Amino acid sequence: MPVKNRFAELLPDITAWRRDFHENPEILFEVHRTAGIVAQKLRAFGCDEVVEGIGRTGVVGVIKGRATGSGKVIGLRADMDALPIHEATGAPHASKVPGAMHACGHDGHTAMLLGAAQYLAETRNFDGTVVVIFQPAEEGGGGGRFMCEDGLMERWGIQEVYGMHNWPGMPVGSFAIRPGAFFAGTDQFRILVEGLGGHAAKPHETVDTTVVAAHLVTALQTIASRNHDPVKNLVVSVTSFRTESEAFNVIPQHVELRGTVRTMDPETRNMAEQRIKEIAAGIGATFGAKAEVDWRPGYPVMVNSEEQTAFAAEVAAKVAGDCADAPLVMGGEDFAYMLEERPGAYILVGNGDTAMVHHPAYDFDDNAIPAGCSWWAEIVEQRMPA
Ligand code: NI
């Protein structure tokens, strides 16, 4: 069962939609034009229900199969937002918006899921219900979380969810996946050190925040090296060290540290958070200063469910002839929130030998469309056979 013929017929349309999205990129939750086009097309395809404004600017479409007696409901998710990057592809369909571009291929993801929705609404060759999910603000805004908080899973009774991302460096239209932890949890921390500022020539009359913060930076290195199993993945990086003074002769009252934590499992993430707080409190107390941690949770670890991943790989192998084992990715992905609520799987589809995502020379390869659309359609038809 290779690529579906219908998607070869639809390819010029889907490519035109993709290039239109590419020319008109929108950032985070401000995807009003894109979401409007998505909703209008879903209605034109004859979806049974189309709802806008889920998770602020997300769109949901419902397609019922020829039969629905199985009671099964599958969610298929794409992301719609672009990045604050100035495009340098020189492509005829390059961004018309200075400082914004689809540098992560979400234009391709949206177009491919629209193509699959058109096919599924035409054929309805399944027993169950498909919910197509178009989310805003994948790039750091947590749009997926906002859609979940709006009751996405409960409102439509979604039982399983699937997601897809294009991936440069893999042959166009090929697939790769892995079960378990796949994309990293990405958290941020800020530590505010408060001491007693004063004259740099009278350190004995101060509590020197610079010295306290320097000890903190060093001690934080021991979380990855001494508290954590060395065969597992953990990054703790201090990325900013700022005092409130730029003078040569002042001991500042405050120093602020900032950093990021990258983990592949919730236990490690919780351990890192706890150790950062303990170390800050301990070092602060040692020197008579206060060191308060402001922990800012980012995207959770994205974990693929075993059963759905095996199924997704099987479908991919039928579409493309093979499905490779994907490596761990230390970047974040907010489909993680949907996978925390329901079992499911996230797969990579090859974008060929292009610039990496988030690079100004990156562009989605339209030749991946037939494979991507076929994978969506086969997930539905095989998981909920008519
Ligand atoms: Ni992306």
Boltz pocket constraint, residues with backbone or C-beta under 6 A from the ligand:
constraints:
  - pocket:
      binder: B
      contacts: [[A, 104], [A, 105], [A, 106], [A, 138], [A, 165], [A, 357]]
      max_distance: 6.0
